[in-house]
Amino acid sequence: MIFVRGNRENFDSWEAEGNKGWGYQDVLTSYKRMEDWQGPASEYRGKGGPIKVLENGDICDAAKSFIAAGADELNLPVNPDYNGESQDGMHVIQENTGNNLRYSTSRGYLTEADLPTLEVQQRGTVSRVVIENGRAVGVEVIEAKGERRIVRARKEVILSAGAFGSPQILMLSGVGPAGHLQEKGIKVVADLPVGDNLHDHLFVPMTYSVDNSPHRSTAAHFGSAIVKDRLKPGSTFLSHSVFEAGGFAHTSLSTGVPDMQFFAIPWSYPPFQDEQVRLRPDTRPSLSVFSTLIRPKSRGTVRLASADPLAAPLIDVQALAEPDDLKVLVEGIEMLRAVMANSAIAKHVKEEYEPGPAFSGQRLKDEVLRRVTTVYHPVGSCRMGIDERAVVDPELRVNGIEGLRVADASIMPSIIGGNTNAPSMMIGEKAGTIILEGLGA
Ligand SMILES: Cc1cc2nc3c(=O)[nH]c(=O)nc-3n(C[C@H](O)[C@H](O)[C@H](O)COP(=O)(O)OP(=O)(O)OC[C@H]3O[C@@H](n4cnc5c(N)ncnc54)[C@H](O)[C@@H]3O)c2cc1C
């Protein structure tokens, strides 16, 4: 997976809103503790932590020429470590990978850790938090065959069900917007803005036919890579993220920190991936590049469809509701077109085939509305803070309920500029510190 910590300003703005302990210098401690950085030593990077992180050392020529063209065309530095001192510039992707394996939290913190007192129970669905006299005392679990049971907590309950799951469980437990809960027939335990402030990154894929990408989306290409990787593990693209290069840049709407993230993959990306009908993979050697909105202004909601815990929640991110969000994405596309016309890459480019040069001006804006898609980075639906918009306080405790915390992407007051997996891991790492300090451990 792509490993991005976020811009230092993101965390300083969280702290400025009253979230003491979440400024850049504070979260840097957690980031350093959680990683085992395989690159050159730096005061910004950690060594010996559970999550191995490296720069992809095997990127193809198309990705290299994209980096060179972006730097030249947009007057950006080539940044050797966007998770270090500064985020700005073009770069090779870093990923949480090591020993040819993805270092998920499951691998780093569980499989490879010695945790004799931990018991992981799988396949159940948490239907609610059991709250007695204003205190969380456990959770109700629905087992795979439908039977319900209560798991009781000795000290506290910590929800980490993500930006959709955590607000859903809280609302099913009577913790949420009072009017909405009453509408669904749920007794209100605490009237909180649970499910508000949902937001996500959005991007628009653009695909170019190029002559310096080694890949073809064919069964033969994947098949031979699988065989080669079996014979010599780690020797093919299968050991890395499909994203090879990227950049952090500023559109004319930026307020001092990058508001535009670029990605590049040496494959043809499906242009309408949210459609029910799957397109056939394009087998031309391609480079797909992405204009990505990383500081969206639009805010949506997570709400319950019903009081049935097995029913999916209603998710509405209000994508592009704020007009500036569309402007940023369109400007990003125009920047990428200029990059792909730069002499560092132009000689390799045959044509822009998605969305295609016919889309410009108003036609491009209309087309972006059809093509824009999630980056799968939902956050913010159990907002951390100290005002009436907050669901949890800066120690991640749910307001008004004893013994209950949330620790996942849902607590972000505002989304960080960059992919959200590393920040979500950091939130878990930091939650551990906060809880242990509270126990005097
Ligand atoms: C396809 C895809 C690709 C991505 N690629 C990247 C990437 O390359 N880099 C990056 O930085 N980020 C990436 N992300 C985003 C990243 O995965 C998320 O930001 C991160 O996982 C959020 O962590 P979380 O702990 O908040 O939630 P999650 O990782 O979603 O964890 C929540 C867990 O809770 C479980 N759960 C929910 N409800 C219940 C319930 N009622 N009972 C029991 N369990 C429940 C869920 O099954 C899930 O296992 C990607 C996301 C997707 C979907």
The ligand as a Gaussian input file, in Angstrom:
#p B3LYP/6-31G(d) Opt

LIG

0 1
 C       -9.231000      -0.669000      -2.201000
 C       -8.526000       0.230000      -1.206000
 C       -7.206000       0.571000      -1.420000
 C       -6.555000       1.424000      -0.522000
 N       -5.237000       1.725000      -0.734000
 C       -4.593000       2.508000       0.144000
 C       -3.201000       2.781000      -0.017000
 O       -2.547000       2.285000      -0.937000
 N       -2.603000       3.608000       0.885000
 C       -3.302000       4.180000       1.907000
 O       -2.710000       4.952000       2.664000
 N       -4.611000       3.927000       2.096000
 C       -5.266000       3.096000       1.259000
 N       -6.586000       2.820000       1.457000
 C       -7.261000       3.444000       2.617000
 C       -6.975000       2.677000       3.923000
 O       -7.223000       1.301000       3.726000
 C       -7.883000       3.233000       5.042000
 O       -7.658000       4.616000       5.199000
 C       -7.612000       2.539000       6.374000
 O       -7.739000       1.139000       6.275000
 C       -8.602000       3.060000       7.429000
 O       -8.356000       2.348000       8.619000
 P       -9.484000       2.185000       9.724000
 O       -8.873000       1.427000      10.841000
 O      -10.109000       3.499000      10.011000
 O      -10.651000       1.321000       9.046000
 P      -10.625000      -0.110000       8.360000
 O       -9.258000      -0.464000       7.887000
 O      -11.743000      -0.082000       7.361000
 O      -10.972000      -1.116000       9.543000
 C      -12.257000      -1.227000      10.071000
 C      -12.521000      -2.687000      10.371000
 O      -13.715000      -2.795000      11.156000
 C      -14.486000      -3.862000      10.651000
 N      -15.897000      -3.582000      11.007000
 C      -16.692000      -2.571000      10.585000
 N      -17.894000      -2.649000      11.162000
 C      -17.862000      -3.721000      11.977000
 C      -18.808000      -4.338000      12.850000
 N      -20.055000      -3.853000      13.016000
 N      -18.447000      -5.454000      13.546000
 C      -17.174000      -5.975000      13.414000
 N      -16.239000      -5.425000      12.598000
 C      -16.590000      -4.336000      11.897000
 C      -14.234000      -3.844000       9.144000
 O      -14.547000      -5.095000       8.565000
 C      -12.746000      -3.534000       9.120000
 O      -11.977000      -4.708000       9.225000
 C       -7.257000       1.952000       0.597000
 C       -8.592000       1.581000       0.816000
 C       -9.223000       0.723000      -0.067000
 C      -10.656000       0.314000       0.203000

